[in-house]
Amino acid sequence: MVRVEYPPLLILADEAAYKAHFVAKYCRVPVETFDGIQVWFRSDKFDHDFFESSQRNGVKDRFSIVRAQRMNWIEATLQDSQAVLKQGWIKREKRYDAMRRVAIVRGNYIVVIALHLRDFQKANFVTAYLADTPRTLSQIQSAPLWPRR
């Protein structure tokens, strides 16, 4: 079992500095999970991954310093064999999906990846965030366990 140390919060000057760090750290080579899955990151998803909805209406209109400061936790979470692994929820289809893996660490930090259909040893990074309400955390925790391969 691999237990990882979580880095301190990342404090950078501004949104542009966080984006540059994200691209340099994650978008050049994949991050390998504790169980050998290669996770790929796309720089054009920065706005989705590090912005949030100020009105909680699904429109990501505000840079999230809370998400950005925990950017380096993404790699730590992916490499943490003690993470609780759940199946992801496909909102538009209203169902769980074993091809989406949700890792829960540190009580309420969430990292979501989507496995490739043809190669289960590859995945794309979907998002990472703090589950900041009891309802959100409860919904995630009640999901079926992710089937370890």
N, C-alpha and C positions, 0 to 999 in steps of 0.2 A: 504494500500500500504506500502510496505517495502522499505525504502531507506537506503542503507547501506553506510558505510564509507569505502573507499578504503585504504588499508594499504600502507605504504611507500614501495619503492622499496626494495627488499630483496637482501642484500649484504652478500654473503658468500665467503669462501676462494677459492673454486675451484669447478669443475664439480662434483666431488664425494660428496662434501658437499650439493650441490643442489639436487643430486639424493637421498641422505639420507633424506633430508628434504621432498622431494616429496613423498617418500615411507611412512615416518612417518605421514605426514599430510593427505595424500589422499588415500593411498592404504589399510588402515586397516578397515575403515568403510566408507560407502557412505556419500556423501554430499547431503543434501536435498535442492532442489530449493525452491524459494519463493512460488511456486504453488504445492509443495508436491511430486515432482519427485525425486526418489532416484538415484543419479548418482554414478556409480562405476568407479574406476580407476584401471588400471593394471600397475604394476611396469615395466613390460617388454616393455611398450610403451614409456618409458622415452626418448629413442633415437629419436623416431619419434616426440614426442611433444616438445622437447627442442633443437632440431638441425634444421639447415636450409641449403638450397642449396647455396653454394658460387657462383655457376654459373647460378642459377635460371633455372636449368635443371631437377629438381625433385629429384636429388640425394642429400640426406641430409648428408652432409659431414663435417659440422662445428657446434660446440656447439654454441648456441645462447644465449649470456649473456642478450640480450634484452628480450627474452622470459623468461629466468630463473629468472631474477629480478622481473618479474611480476607474478611469480608463485602463490603468495598469492591472486592475483586479481581473480584467477579462482573461488574460493569459493565466493568471494564478488559478482562477476558477476552472478553466478548461483542464488544467493539470492537476487538480485536486481530486484524488481518488475517494475522498471522504464526502464529496458533494452528494446531495440527494438528487437523484435523477428521475424526472417525471416526463410523461408524454406532453407534447405541446398541444395547444388548442388552436383549431382553425376556425376563426370567428365567422367568416362568411359561410362556411359549411356546417357550423355548429356541431363540431365533433373533435375528438382527440385524434392525434396522428403520431404514430410511433416513429415516423420519419423526422419528427421535430423533437429535439432533446432539450429539455429545460433543466439546467443545473441550479440548485439552490445552495448557497453557502452563507456563512456568517449570519444566519437567521433569516435574512430577507433580501440578499443580493441575488439577482437572477441573470443568467446568461442563456440565451437561446441560440441553437444552431439547427440547420436543416440539412439532413443527410442527402447525398446524391442518390438518385433512384437506381443507377446502374453500378455504383461503387460505394458500399457502406463504409469504406475507409476514408471517404472524403465528405466534407460538409462545407456549407457556407454559413458565416456568422449572420445572425438575424438581428439581435439586439441585446442590450444589457441595461439593467436598471435596478433601483431599489424598489421593492414592493412596499409602497409607502402608506397603504391603508390595510387595516385588518381584513377587509373584504377581499382585496386583491390577493393578499398572501394566502388566505383561506382557500380561495379558488384554485390557486396554483398547487397548494399542498394536497388538495383533494383529488388531483388528477391521478390517473393510473401511473404506476411505476413504469419507467422506461425499460423496455426489455434489453437487458445487457446481452451483447452478442458475443 
